[in-house]
């Protein structure tokens, strides 16, 4: 058989995204704490709206007008400056595609969301990885790597998978150090978990400048991961660019109806944020008591905690041991963190069982 079509070299260099697992090695279902999903489920208002979605044989509103209006009202943003995506992942990829290509560079921190590397390579650009600052974003390291070829800079705030957070002053300093023709993408997938008083000022940057795109998702705090709804805001030129290349009917009827109800369900958002903050503190406190066994939980502003293992109990051992106990977590050798285990904040009972399991394994590994 003759050789078939040959993909572009930069496509062949992509390592496909690896989602969090939901089953053990033997195929049995496990309690899934590997994908940062909401342990409280989905907004009740969104569930009620699901049955009211438009008929499935009809195409959805291509512009998601009602949803954009509702998002704009909640956040004080002109709906004309909002663009919808099939999850925020679509918008991250479109940002790279719209502003970078062969010969260009896309810059992001080490230990950040793996989609950034994929987005860069997908459009033929070169990914450039800046050194971290104790597993967090180092503004100075990023600015030092900006070159005439830099077209896009990706920042997740809070960061995935480390949970680190850039305060407003540092984020503004990063933006101020970038050339005006470089697009700064601030990925806020976990922003709703941050206390409102600690807002990073990303929306204000996007409103005041022509080179900032802020993306958010309904997958996390709103509990709509299965519906794939994301959105972004930026200057008119940025929104226009993304609208030109996004899918024409990218948010389904059901997804629009559920997201429209969820965005206004502030009680569910508050309850989820409070639950996450409370259980994260309890979990981190339990982990810190295992510091003499080489376990170190990194500070997190998200709905997960990344634990570093430097003792006799390794991250791989902990990952397998927790799976035997019925829990799937996220071991991260593919992201350069073979010593790291990322664990989603679940219910109080789940976090107690995880902490107890780690304690038992750490003590047994002595």
Residue pairs with C-beta under 8 A, 6 or more apart in sequence:
8 124
10 102
10 121
10 122
10 123
10 124
10 125
11 121
11 122
13 121
14 117
14 118
14 121
14 122
15 114
15 117
15 118
15 334
16 118
17 114
17 115
17 118
18 114
18 334
19 35
20 32
20 34
20 35
20 36
20 328
20 330
21 30
21 32
21 34
21 328
22 29
22 30
22 32
22 34
22 35
22 328
23 29
23 30
23 328
24 30
24 323
24 324
24 328
25 323
30 323
30 326
30 327
30 328
31 326
31 327
31 328
31 346
31 350
32 328
32 344
33 327
33 328
33 329
33 343
33 344
33 346
33 350
33 354
34 328
34 329
34 330
34 342
34 344
35 225
35 330
35 344
36 160
36 190
36 220
36 302
36 303
36 304
36 344
37 219
37 220
37 223
37 225
37 344
38 220
38 221
38 222
38 223
38 225
38 272
38 303
39 275
39 344
39 345
39 346
39 347
39 350
40 223
40 268
40 271
40 272
40 275
41 223
42 222
42 223
42 224
42 258
42 262
43 222
43 223
43 224
43 258
43 261
43 262
43 265
43 268
43 269
44 265
44 268
45 261
45 262
45 264
45 265
45 268
46 222
46 223
46 224
46 258
46 259
46 261
46 262
46 265
47 258
48 261
49 257
49 258
49 260
49 261
49 262
50 254
50 257
50 258
52 257
53 253
53 254
53 256
53 257
53 258
54 60
54 253
54 257
55 253
56 253
56 254
58 253
59 249
60 249
60 251
60 252
60 253
60 255
60 256
61 256
62 248
62 249
63 84
64 84
64 251
64 256
65 79
66 256
66 260
67 84
67 229
67 231
67 251
67 256
67 259
67 260
67 263
68 79
68 82
68 84
68 231
69 79
70 260
70 263
70 264
71 77
71 79
71 82
71 231
71 263
72 78
72 79
72 81
72 82
74 263
74 264
75 203
75 233
77 203
77 207
77 233
80 236
80 239
81 206
81 233
81 234
81 235
81 236
81 239
82 231
82 232
82 233
82 239
83 91
83 231
83 232
83 233
83 234
83 239
83 242
83 243
83 246
84 229
84 230
84 231
84 246
84 250
84 251
85 91
85 94
85 215
85 229
85 230
85 231
85 232
85 242
85 246
85 250
85 251
86 228
86 229
86 230
86 247
86 250
86 251
87 217
87 219
87 228
87 229
87 230
88 187
88 189
88 215
88 216
88 217
88 219
88 230
88 231
88 232
89 115
89 230
90 230
90 246
90 247
90 250
91 213
91 215
91 230
91 231
91 232
91 242
91 246
92 113
92 115
92 116
92 119
92 154
92 185
92 187
92 215
93 115
93 118
93 119
93 122
94 242
94 245
94 246
95 119
95 152
95 154
95 183
95 185
95 213
95 215
95 232
95 242
96 106
96 119
96 120
96 122
96 123
96 125
96 152
97 119
97 122
97 123
97 245
98 238
98 241
98 242
98 244
98 245
99 151
99 152
99 183
99 241
100 106
100 120
100 123
100 125
100 151
100 152
101 123
101 124
101 125
102 124
102 125
103 125
103 149
104 125
104 126
104 149
104 150
104 151
104 152
105 120
105 125
105 126
105 127
105 128
105 147
105 149
105 150
105 151
106 116
106 119
106 120
106 125
106 126
106 127
106 128
106 150
106 151
106 152
106 153
106 154
107 128
107 129
107 130
107 142
107 145
107 146
107 150
107 152
107 153
107 154
108 116
108 117
108 120
108 127
108 128
108 129
108 130
108 153
108 154
108 155
109 129
109 130
109 131
109 132
109 136
109 137
109 138
109 141
109 142
109 155
109 159
110 129
110 130
110 131
110 132
110 336
111 132
111 135
111 159
111 161
111 162
111 335
111 336
111 337
112 137
112 154
112 155
112 156
112 159
112 160
112 162
113 154
113 156
113 159
113 160
113 161
113 187
113 189
114 334
114 335
116 127
116 154
117 127
117 129
119 154
120 126
120 127
120 152
121 127
125 151
125 152
126 149
128 145
128 150
130 138
130 141
130 142
130 144
130 145
131 138
131 141
132 138
132 141
132 162
133 141
135 162
135 164
135 298
135 306
135 308
136 159
136 162
136 164
136 165
136 166
137 155
137 157
137 159
137 164
137 166
137 170
139 166
139 170
139 173
139 174
139 177
142 153
142 174
143 174
143 177
143 178
146 153
146 177
146 178
146 179
146 182
150 179
150 182
151 181
151 182
151 183
152 182
152 183
152 185
153 174
153 178
153 182
153 183
153 184
153 185
154 185
154 187
155 166
155 171
155 174
155 184
155 185
155 186
155 187
156 187
156 188
156 189
156 190
157 165
157 166
157 171
157 186
157 187
157 188
157 191
157 200
157 202
158 164
158 165
158 190
158 191
158 193
158 194
158 300
158 301
158 302
159 165
159 302
160 189
160 190
160 302
160 304
161 304
161 306
161 330
161 332
161 335
161 337
161 340
161 342
162 298
162 300
162 306
163 298
163 299
163 300
163 301
163 302
163 304
163 305
163 306
164 298
164 299
164 300
164 301
165 194
165 198
165 200
165 299
165 301
166 174
166 200
167 198
167 200
168 199
168 200
168 201
171 186
171 200
171 201
171 202
171 205
172 201
172 205
174 184
175 184
175 205
175 209
175 212
178 184
178 211
180 210
180 211
181 211
182 211
183 211
183 212
183 213
183 238
184 205
184 211
184 212
184 213
185 213
185 214
185 215
186 200
186 202
186 205
186 206
186 212
186 213
186 214
186 215
187 215
188 200
188 202
188 214
188 215
188 216
189 215
189 216
189 217
189 219
189 220
190 220
190 221
190 301
190 302
190 303
191 200
191 202
191 216
192 216
192 220
192 221
192 222
192 269
192 272
192 273
193 220
193 221
193 273
193 276
193 277
193 301
193 302
193 303
194 200
194 301
195 273
195 277
198 301
202 212
202 214
203 214
203 233
205 212
205 214
206 212
206 213
206 214
206 233
206 234
206 235
209 235
210 235
210 237
210 238
211 235
211 238
212 234
212 235
212 238
213 232
213 233
213 234
213 238
213 242
214 232
214 233
214 234
215 230
215 231
215 232
216 230
216 231
216 232
217 229
217 230
217 231
218 224
218 227
218 229
218 230
218 258
218 259
218 262
218 263
219 225
219 228
219 229
219 230
220 303
221 269
221 272
221 273
221 303
222 259
222 262
222 263
222 265
222 268
222 269
223 262
223 268
223 272
224 255
224 258
224 259
224 262
227 252
227 254
227 255
227 258
227 259
228 251
228 255
229 251
229 255
229 256
229 258
229 259
232 239
232 242
233 239
251 259
262 268
276 303
276 345
279 345
279 346
279 347
279 348
279 351
280 300
280 303
280 305
280 345
282 348
282 351
283 297
283 305
283 343
283 345
283 351
283 354
283 355
284 297
284 300
284 305
286 351
286 355
286 359
287 295
287 296
287 297
287 305
287 307
287 355
287 358
288 297
289 359
290 358
290 359
290 362
293 311
293 312
293 313
293 362
293 363
293 365
293 366
294 309
294 310
294 311
294 312
294 313
294 362
295 307
295 308
295 309
295 311
295 313
295 358
295 362
296 307
296 308
296 309
296 310
297 305
297 306
297 307
297 308
298 305
298 306
298 307
298 308
300 306
303 344
303 345
304 342
304 343
304 344
304 345
305 342
305 343
305 345
306 332
306 337
306 340
306 341
306 342
306 343
307 315
307 318
307 340
307 341
307 342
307 343
307 358
308 315
308 339
308 340
309 315
309 318
309 339
309 340
309 341
310 339
311 362
311 365
312 362
312 365
312 366
313 358
313 361
313 362
313 365
314 339
315 331
315 332
315 337
315 338
315 339
315 340
315 341
316 331
316 333
316 338
317 361
317 365
318 329
318 341
318 358
318 361
319 329
319 331
319 341
321 357
321 361
322 328
322 329
322 354
322 357
322 358
323 329
325 353
325 357
327 350
327 353
327 354
327 357
329 341
329 342
329 343
329 344
329 354
330 341
330 342
330 343
330 344
331 338
331 340
331 341
332 338
332 340
332 341
332 342
343 354
345 351
346 354
